[in-house]
Amino acid sequence: MKPELNIEPEVIIKRVKNHAHAHHGGAWKIAYADFVTAMMAFFMLLWILGATNEDQRKGIADYFTPTVIQMQNSGGSNGLFGGRSVAAPDGAAARPQTTGKRPITAAGSDTASQRPGSGAGSEQASGANGQASGSSGKQARPGDAAAAAKAAAEARAHDDAALDKAAQRIMAKLEADPTLKGLKGQVRFVKTRDGLRIDLVERADFSMFGLGTAAPTSDAGELVQTVAHAIEEMPNNLTVRGHTDGLGFSKPGGTTNWSLSTARADATRRLLMGTGIPGSRFRRIEGVADTDPYVKDKPNDPRNRRISVTLLYQDPA
């Protein structure tokens, strides 16, 4: 029997190599950072729009408006001096001009040949514009505007008080006169945007003028004189307006409600002037016929026939 050979077992070793994933880079991080920044800016914009008013937003917009530097080209050069030397041809250094809402620098000289519109005329115009800008700037200051508004409000309040006292004087004079006491109801006071309107209204048993004429009755004359005595010392200017009812004239082509209302307004003016009110206080005498009835739904009502005397406010507001 042959002896067995001492054979070592064959050992097989498998080494598994781990392959790492390839490096993808950091570009996505930059993109994500840009996205977050944009979102933050967007939400900041929304917050600013909600937390500011119109003037504040305009100020913010002006702050971020870039300053534009615009150079005039000369000699084919785009340099700082626009192709010119440091000194202008007239021996003076070229100086920049500022125009527009924000500074815009334009290189160039002040000679008439290189800058159109220069000279004495333009200098005078510039001076006038500067003065106008200065005056408008003064008017636009908040302090001046507030002071002007306060002064106007005080003047209007003083005027209102004077007009109220005038109405009280008229009613007191009518109350004190036995012949006119019954006509108190025919005098109406209405505050309008122009001032105090005093309506002298007719009724079925009281007429201020003869039928179809501009001749005032005796009662109307006394009533107008009473009103005049109450307002003759006041500085307010006056307007007089005549009104008629809707009844027309039988003869076509003759007198109309337009001419009649105007004639009655002018007759009232003469009565007021005859009592002592100067003609310089009258600003408008007009007739409106039946276009502005006192009783809207009854054009033929006698109350539509009336005279309106308006004491105007002294201020133009």
Secondary structure, DSSP 8 states (H G I E B T S, - for coil): -------------------------SHHHHHHHHHHHHHHHHHHHHHHHHH--HHHHHHHHHHHS--------BTTB-STTTT--SB-TTSSB---EE-SSS--EE-----TTTSTT-SHHHHHHHHHHHHHHHHHHHHH-HHHHHHHHHHHHHHHHHHHHHHHHHHHHHHHHHHH-TTTGGGGGGEEEEE-SSEEEEEEE-BTTB-SB-TTS--B-HHHHHHHHHHHHHHTT----EEEEEE--S---SSTTS--HHHHHHHHHHHHHHHHHHHT--GGGEEEEEE-TTSS-SSTT-TT-GGG-EEEEEEE-SS--
